[in-house]
């Protein structure tokens, strides 16, 4: 999905189309046009090829094919069509509401629920449920696809997130996130024995160079990456007949996509159940049914300043049943 932050306000036309100007640098010389667009515009290869074939990627004012090799001084004008209209509708989906007032609503999201609609997925998301529950009382800053959504958690991650019910609240909460004034603490079960009682992972994160759906630690200064810092603390260690595991608390200093999952995997301790980053789950079954259907990661604590009253607020929620059962089995060494 295209990163919306690539575009300035004056780059959006009245018709909803957006145009991005990309300059070829020395490191890009000889690169194929489709690969260049995939990396620089942060879009899928298939979308890059389609845009080129549709004449929406001009090189020095000319339409080239996807195999065009970039030259020094080339300037690419990439035009992206307006996004598909949002087809999401209010749906009567139960919500676990931790707190609600006229400005914010704090939700305990279950594992398996997507936060907001995306192409091909317009039903069953948290936004569908919020549209039903809040009616017209959601901020519009996130647009029609993400009304009220200030921050997200992954589909298979459970736990707390705050939603803005008006634009003023959205702006205030977004600023808190930007200045790291929102405290977000996650609990996770990871593979292996973390020897240190606590530590900090400070490694930049960007898109995986091959798999665009994954994130990765980025050390190449020529590749796009953002600062990412995670603090962790060991809660409990387990030695079971299926191996060693560690129950940890992770505090986000930044909030990058898949941050905890990528950082813990980089230490050699992938999250249990996170098949994308190296954590398996097939051993964890009871009565032939898997105990988990995704990574063991739960947003347990959220601390913020109320956007209207300036009151410091702390919210907590219990671990989901699946994680609790796994921890109990590990303590009894029955896994």
DAVENCOR-V745978 format. One record per residue. N is the residue number from 1. RES is the residue in three letters. SS is DSSP state (helix for helix, strand for strand, loop for the rest). Layout:
n & res & ss
N & RES & SS
N & RES & SS
This chain:
n & res & ss
1 & UNK & loop
2 & UNK & loop
3 & UNK & loop
4 & UNK & helix
5 & UNK & helix
6 & UNK & helix
7 & UNK & loop
8 & UNK & loop
9 & UNK & helix
10 & UNK & helix
11 & UNK & helix
12 & UNK & strand
13 & UNK & loop
14 & UNK & loop
15 & UNK & loop
16 & UNK & loop
17 & UNK & loop
18 & UNK & strand
19 & UNK & strand
20 & UNK & strand
21 & UNK & strand
22 & UNK & strand
23 & UNK & strand
24 & UNK & loop
25 & UNK & loop
26 & UNK & helix
27 & UNK & helix
28 & UNK & helix
29 & UNK & loop
30 & UNK & loop
31 & UNK & loop
32 & UNK & strand
33 & UNK & helix
34 & UNK & helix
35 & UNK & helix
36 & UNK & helix
37 & UNK & helix
38 & UNK & helix
39 & UNK & helix
40 & UNK & helix
41 & UNK & loop
42 & UNK & loop
43 & UNK & loop
44 & UNK & loop
45 & UNK & helix
46 & UNK & helix
47 & UNK & helix
48 & UNK & helix
49 & UNK & helix
50 & UNK & helix
51 & UNK & helix
52 & UNK & helix
53 & UNK & helix
54 & UNK & loop
55 & UNK & loop
56 & UNK & loop
57 & UNK & strand
58 & UNK & strand
59 & UNK & strand
60 & UNK & loop
61 & UNK & loop
62 & UNK & strand
63 & UNK & strand
64 & UNK & loop
65 & UNK & loop
66 & UNK & loop
67 & UNK & loop
68 & UNK & loop
69 & UNK & strand
70 & UNK & loop
71 & UNK & loop
72 & UNK & loop
73 & UNK & loop
74 & UNK & loop
75 & UNK & strand
76 & UNK & strand
77 & UNK & strand
78 & UNK & strand
79 & UNK & strand
80 & UNK & strand
81 & UNK & loop
82 & UNK & loop
83 & UNK & loop
84 & UNK & loop
85 & UNK & loop
86 & UNK & loop
87 & UNK & loop
88 & UNK & loop
89 & UNK & loop
90 & UNK & loop
91 & UNK & loop
92 & UNK & loop
93 & UNK & loop
94 & UNK & loop
95 & UNK & loop
96 & UNK & loop
97 & UNK & strand
98 & UNK & strand
99 & UNK & strand
100 & UNK & strand
101 & UNK & loop
102 & UNK & loop
103 & UNK & loop
104 & UNK & strand
105 & UNK & strand
106 & UNK & strand
107 & UNK & strand
108 & UNK & strand
109 & UNK & strand
110 & UNK & loop
111 & UNK & loop
112 & UNK & loop
113 & UNK & loop
114 & UNK & loop
115 & UNK & loop
116 & UNK & loop
117 & UNK & loop
118 & UNK & strand
119 & UNK & loop
120 & UNK & loop
121 & UNK & strand
122 & UNK & loop
123 & UNK & loop
124 & UNK & loop
125 & UNK & loop
126 & UNK & helix
127 & UNK & helix
128 & UNK & helix
129 & UNK & helix
130 & UNK & helix
131 & UNK & helix
132 & UNK & helix
133 & UNK & helix
134 & UNK & helix
135 & UNK & loop
136 & UNK & loop
137 & UNK & loop
138 & UNK & loop
139 & UNK & loop
140 & UNK & loop
141 & UNK & loop
142 & UNK & loop
143 & UNK & loop
144 & UNK & loop
145 & UNK & loop
146 & UNK & loop
147 & UNK & loop
148 & UNK & loop
149 & UNK & strand
150 & UNK & loop
151 & UNK & loop
152 & UNK & loop
153 & UNK & loop
154 & UNK & loop
155 & UNK & loop
156 & UNK & loop
157 & UNK & loop
158 & UNK & strand
159 & UNK & strand
160 & UNK & strand
161 & UNK & strand
162 & UNK & strand
163 & UNK & strand
164 & UNK & strand
165 & UNK & loop
166 & UNK & loop
167 & UNK & helix
168 & UNK & helix
169 & UNK & helix
170 & UNK & helix
171 & UNK & helix
172 & UNK & helix
173 & UNK & helix
174 & UNK & helix
175 & UNK & helix
176 & UNK & helix
177 & UNK & helix
178 & UNK & helix
179 & UNK & loop
180 & UNK & loop
181 & UNK & loop
182 & UNK & loop
183 & UNK & strand
184 & UNK & strand
185 & UNK & strand
186 & UNK & strand
187 & UNK & strand
188 & UNK & strand
189 & UNK & strand
190 & UNK & strand
191 & UNK & strand
192 & UNK & loop
193 & UNK & loop
194 & UNK & loop
195 & UNK & loop
196 & UNK & loop
197 & UNK & loop
198 & UNK & strand
199 & UNK & strand
200 & UNK & strand
201 & UNK & strand
202 & UNK & strand
203 & UNK & loop
204 & UNK & loop
205 & UNK & strand
206 & UNK & strand
207 & UNK & strand
208 & UNK & loop
209 & UNK & loop
210 & UNK & loop
211 & UNK & loop
212 & UNK & loop
213 & UNK & loop
214 & UNK & loop
215 & UNK & strand
216 & UNK & strand
217 & UNK & strand
218 & UNK & loop
219 & UNK & loop
220 & UNK & loop
221 & UNK & loop
222 & UNK & loop
223 & UNK & loop
224 & UNK & loop
225 & UNK & loop
226 & UNK & strand
227 & UNK & loop
228 & UNK & loop
229 & UNK & strand
230 & UNK & strand
231 & UNK & strand
232 & UNK & strand
233 & UNK & strand
234 & UNK & strand
235 & UNK & strand
236 & UNK & strand
237 & UNK & strand
238 & UNK & strand
239 & UNK & strand
240 & UNK & strand
241 & UNK & loop
242 & UNK & loop
243 & UNK & strand
244 & UNK & strand
245 & UNK & strand
246 & UNK & strand
247 & UNK & strand
248 & UNK & strand
249 & UNK & strand
250 & UNK & strand
251 & UNK & strand
252 & UNK & strand
253 & UNK & loop
254 & UNK & loop
255 & UNK & loop
256 & UNK & loop
257 & UNK & loop
258 & UNK & loop
259 & UNK & helix
260 & UNK & helix
261 & UNK & helix
262 & UNK & helix
263 & UNK & helix
264 & UNK & helix
265 & UNK & helix
266 & UNK & helix
267 & UNK & loop
268 & UNK & loop
269 & UNK & loop
270 & UNK & loop
271 & UNK & strand
272 & UNK & loop
273 & UNK & loop
274 & UNK & loop
275 & UNK & helix
276 & UNK & helix
277 & UNK & helix
278 & UNK & loop
279 & UNK & loop
280 & UNK & loop
281 & UNK & loop
282 & UNK & loop
283 & UNK & loop
284 & UNK & loop
285 & UNK & strand
286 & UNK & strand
287 & UNK & loop
288 & UNK & loop
289 & UNK & strand
290 & UNK & strand
291 & UNK & loop
292 & UNK & loop
293 & UNK & loop
294 & UNK & loop
295 & UNK & loop
296 & UNK & loop
297 & UNK & strand
298 & UNK & strand
299 & UNK & strand
300 & UNK & strand
301 & UNK & strand
302 & UNK & strand
303 & UNK & strand
304 & UNK & strand
305 & UNK & strand
306 & UNK & loop
307 & UNK & loop
308 & UNK & loop
309 & UNK & loop
310 & UNK & loop
311 & UNK & loop
312 & UNK & strand
313 & UNK & strand
314 & UNK & strand
315 & UNK & strand
316 & UNK & strand
317 & UNK & loop
318 & UNK & loop
319 & UNK & loop
320 & UNK & loop
321 & UNK & helix
322 & UNK & helix
323 & UNK & helix
324 & UNK & helix
325 & UNK & helix
326 & UNK & helix
327 & UNK & helix
328 & UNK & helix
329 & UNK & helix
330 & UNK & helix
331 & UNK & helix
332 & UNK & loop
333 & UNK & loop
334 & UNK & loop
335 & UNK & loop
